[in-house]
Amino acid sequence: MQSDTQTITEHCRSADLEPKQVRIAITLPTFRRPEHLVATLDSLEALNAGDETAVIVMDNDCEGLEGANAASHWLQSSKLKGLVIVAHQRGNCHAYNAGWQTALQTFAGLEHIAVIDDDELATPGWLDRLRQTAEHTGADLVGGPQTPVFSDPSLERWRKHPVFQPHYDRTGPVEILYSSGNVLISRAVLDTMPRPFLDPAFNFIGGGDSDFYRRAKARGFGFAWCAEAAVMETLPSRRTEFSWLNARSLRNGAISAIIEKRQDPGAAGRLRRMGKSVALLLASPLRGVKMWARTGSAVAGLYHLQVAVGRLMAEAGLVNEQYRNPESN
């Protein structure tokens, strides 16, 4: 796992923030989306979470600082208190790590961190529902759905594509989580897991969260899903273009192969992965026809084929860094 030696600077904090009171830190990474970042912050303020909750905004653009400046201005008049930091090394894993590390260092009484992204909006009761599910299930990590909101209403037909579908549809214990865009994590997990939390090797391909969950599961931590704790994810029209959907599907396959390689390295593991990838490839036509029939989309029907191809490409070292150019993501 790569190291994560990086520079983190505090940009500002609420004048009346009381770190000793904070039990939950909502970590919010941002990169060049200042307008939507403010909308995300507004949705968090509307939760009326009280003084035991604070927000940490992690700007990953140390040159432009659009997010840091927008969040600093927002904090001046917000009921929700918090701080803004700058994670100087580029990459989403660096940003998450900076926020989680800052939360531990700043809030001695921290019990949980929550994560939401700067293209999402919290729904009413979002944080309470995650906490309630954690309490009822005893899970250390609780995820929730990222409900797509297409910028163009005419694109609603893409909602059924697998890349936009949640992994679970019922509240309760689950085997594992896959996304960090909507999750509550207990302090015990952060205290136990080695640093860096997310491996920077995944910075530009994604999958650092899946790898983190896989390692947390190996250490005995439990997972749950809260179907009622949704966030609304704003999706630009480019994410319904075939080039983006193809890249994301191939990437999903590559990430699954990379994580399996970490679990089972060596020649025997490679043979097992290759066998699984070939089996998925051979099964993809029938699975694709079923997906096409269910969704009404021939493009969605290609998903299983693309995942299998992505897995094989990863074995050859060909992995698309979809997050390298965020403007096209």
VENWONOR-V293273 format. One line per field, one symbol per residue. burial: b if it has 24 or more other C-alpha atoms within 12 Angstrom, else e. Layout:
# VENWONOR-V293273
burial: ???
This chain:
# VENWONOR-V293273
burial: eeebeeebbbbbbbeebebeebbbbbbbbbbbbbebbbbbbbbbbebebbbbbbbbbbbbbbeebbbbbbbbebbeebbbbbbbbbbbbbbbbbbbbbbbbbbbebbeebbbbbbbbbbbbbbeebbbbbbbbbeeeebbbbbbbbbbbbeeeeeeebbbbbbbebbbeebbbbebbbbbbbbbbbbebbeebebbbbbbbbbbbbbbbbbbbbbbbeeebbbbbbbbbbbbbbbeeebbeeebbbbbbbbbbbbbbbbbbeeeeeeeebeebbeebeebbeebeebbeebeeeeeebbbbbbbbbbbbbbbbbbeeebbbbbeeeeeb
